[in-house]
Amino acid sequence: MSDHADELRQRASECAALAQKAILSEVRLGLLVMARHLYRMAEMHEAESQRLDYAVRAFNDDKMNQQ
């Protein structure tokens, strides 16, 4: 996992925790929506990092095979 994805998940967890303490339903809903978006961003970031790692490995393997 990347540090950035971990940070996004941490922020999502904080939003969810704050939502549990919110008195107003509008605030609770807003925090839960924010938590969901942050979690999705973390998932997308992690997937993109994995794709980039794969591409770099493939590129390096190709270069090594050409030698």
C-alpha positions, 0 to 999 in steps of 0.5 A: 500500500502506498503512503498516500492511500493510507493517508486517505483511508485514515482521513476517511476513518476520521470522517466516519468517526466524526459522523457518529458523533454528529448531532445534525443529520445533514452534517452526519450525511456530509461526513459519511459522503466525504468518508466514502469519497476519500476511501474510493480515492484511496482505492483508485490511487492504489490501483493506479500505483499498481498499474504504474509499478507493473508498467515499469517492471515490464519496461525494465524487463524488456530492456534487460531482455534486449541486452 
